[in-house]
Amino acid sequence: MRATRPSRAWSPYVAGALAGLLLVLSVYVSGKYFGASTTYVRAAGFIESAADAGRVAQMAYFAKETPKIDWQWMFVAGIALGSLAASLASGTFRIQAVPRRFAARFGERAGLRALLAFIGGAVAMFGARLADGCPSGHGLSGTLQLAASGYVALIGFFLGGLVVARLVYGRIRS
């Protein structure tokens, strides 16, 4: 499904600058830094507590991180809604089960694409929890605080992404 208006994709420089300004505003107004990975863990605990609240209450993690809907949950929901609004406004919105680059490399199988996306998400979430934070927490918030670890993490995310993209998709020929 394609939008009827001509595409006006956002400049990555403008979008990045706006994200940076939003982070500064968030710290100024609420004292809160960006981060998203904890939200997914809390959401899982929130959903599980509906089935067995006693079990969730016994988990050591949830003794300090109560499963609830809070500002961070709203932040993650805002990312999804903001992305949708931006793609609709720019005319770039489309529903696509298999992206062209994936199809060129692996074929048109939507099931394979869904399985690999799920595995990639699980690995990314495992890494985020292992590192005690996600790229937005370490990269954006860490660099805003001028923390050396934030810069190291951000460089690692970019290098890791470049290496994996090269391994998965090979050399891009224009």
C-alpha positions in Angstrom: 0.0 0.0 0.0 1.7 3.2 -1.2 0.9 6.8 -0.3 -0.5 8.8 -3.2 1.6 11.9 -2.5 5.2 12.1 -3.7 7.8 10.9 -1.2 9.5 13.6 0.9 11.7 11.5 3.2 13.1 13.2 6.2 16.7 14.2 6.2 18.6 11.9 8.6 20.6 15.0 9.8 17.4 16.9 10.7 15.8 13.8 12.3 19.0 13.2 14.3 19.2 16.9 15.4 15.5 16.8 16.5 16.1 13.6 18.5 19.0 15.3 20.2 16.9 18.3 21.0 14.1 16.1 22.3 16.6 14.3 24.6 17.9 17.6 26.0 14.3 18.8 26.5 13.4 15.5 28.2 16.3 15.9 30.7 15.5 19.6 31.3 11.8 19.1 31.9 11.7 15.7 33.6 15.2 14.8 34.5 14.8 11.6 32.5 17.2 10.2 29.9 16.2 8.1 26.9 16.1 4.4 27.2 13.7 1.7 25.9 14.9 -1.8 26.7 13.7 -1.8 30.3 10.2 -1.1 29.0 10.0 -4.4 27.1 11.0 -6.3 30.3 8.5 -4.4 32.4 5.8 -5.0 29.7 6.5 -8.8 29.8 6.3 -8.7 33.6 3.1 -6.7 33.4 1.5 -9.2 31.0 2.7 -12.2 33.0 1.4 -10.7 36.3 -2.1 -10.8 34.8 -1.7 -14.6 34.6 0.3 -15.2 37.8 1.0 -12.1 39.9 2.5 -14.2 42.7 5.2 -15.6 40.4 6.2 -12.2 39.2 6.3 -10.8 42.7 8.9 -13.6 43.6 11.3 -12.6 40.8 14.3 -10.6 42.1 14.3 -8.3 39.1 10.7 -7.1 39.7 11.5 -6.4 43.3 13.3 -3.2 42.1 11.6 -2.8 38.7 7.9 -3.0 39.3 6.0 -4.0 36.1 3.9 -1.0 35.2 3.0 1.5 32.5 5.2 4.5 33.1 6.9 7.4 31.3 9.3 4.9 29.6 6.4 2.8 28.3 4.8 6.0 26.9 8.2 6.9 25.3 8.3 3.5 23.4 4.6 3.9 22.4 5.5 7.4 21.2 8.3 6.1 19.1 5.9 3.8 17.3 3.2 6.4 16.9 5.7 9.2 15.9 7.3 6.9 13.3 3.9 6.2 11.8 3.0 9.9 11.8 6.3 10.9 10.2 6.0 8.2 7.5 2.4 9.3 6.7 3.4 13.0 6.6 6.4 12.4 4.4 4.5 10.1 2.0 6.9 7.1 2.6 4.4 4.9 4.5 3.9 1.4 3.0 3.1 -2.0 4.2 5.8 -4.4 3.1 6.3 -8.0 4.5 9.6 -8.5 2.7 11.8 -5.5 1.9 13.4 -5.5 -1.5 17.0 -5.9 -0.3 16.0 -8.9 1.8 14.1 -10.4 -1.1 17.0 -10.0 -3.5 19.3 -11.9 -1.1 16.9 -14.5 0.5 13.8 -14.6 -1.6 10.2 -13.5 -1.1 9.4 -15.8 1.8 7.5 -13.7 4.4 7.7 -16.5 7.0 11.5 -16.5 6.8 11.6 -12.8 7.1 9.4 -12.9 10.2 11.5 -15.6 11.8 14.8 -13.9 11.2 13.3 -10.5 12.4 12.1 -12.3 15.6 15.5 -13.9 16.2 17.3 -10.6 15.5 15.0 -8.8 18.0 15.6 -11.5 20.6 19.3 -11.3 20.2 19.2 -7.5 20.3 17.1 -7.5 23.5 19.4 -10.1 25.1 22.4 -7.9 24.3 20.6 -4.8 25.6 19.7 -6.5 28.9 23.2 -8.0 29.2 24.7 -4.5 28.7 22.2 -3.0 31.1 20.7 -0.7 28.5 19.9 -0.3 24.8 21.6 1.8 22.1 19.3 4.8 22.9 20.3 4.6 26.6 24.0 4.1 26.1 24.5 5.9 22.9 22.3 8.9 23.0 22.0 9.5 26.8 25.6 8.5 27.4 27.0 10.9 24.8 24.8 13.7 26.1 26.5 13.2 29.5 29.9 13.2 27.8 30.5 9.7 29.2 33.4 7.8 27.5 31.3 4.6 27.8 28.5 6.2 25.8 30.9 7.0 22.9 32.5 3.5 23.0 29.0 2.0 23.0 27.8 4.1 20.1 30.9 3.3 18.0 30.5 -0.4 18.8 26.8 -0.3 17.7 27.7 1.3 14.4 30.6 -1.0 13.7 28.6 -4.0 14.7 25.8 -2.9 12.4 28.2 -2.4 9.5 29.8 -5.8 10.0 26.5 -7.7 10.3 25.0 -5.9 7.3 28.0 -6.7 5.2 27.9 -10.4 6.3 24.2 -10.7 5.7 23.8 -8.7 2.5 27.3 -8.6 1.0 28.7 -5.7 -0.9 26.1 -3.2 -2.2 26.5 -2.5 -5.9 25.0 0.7 -7.2 
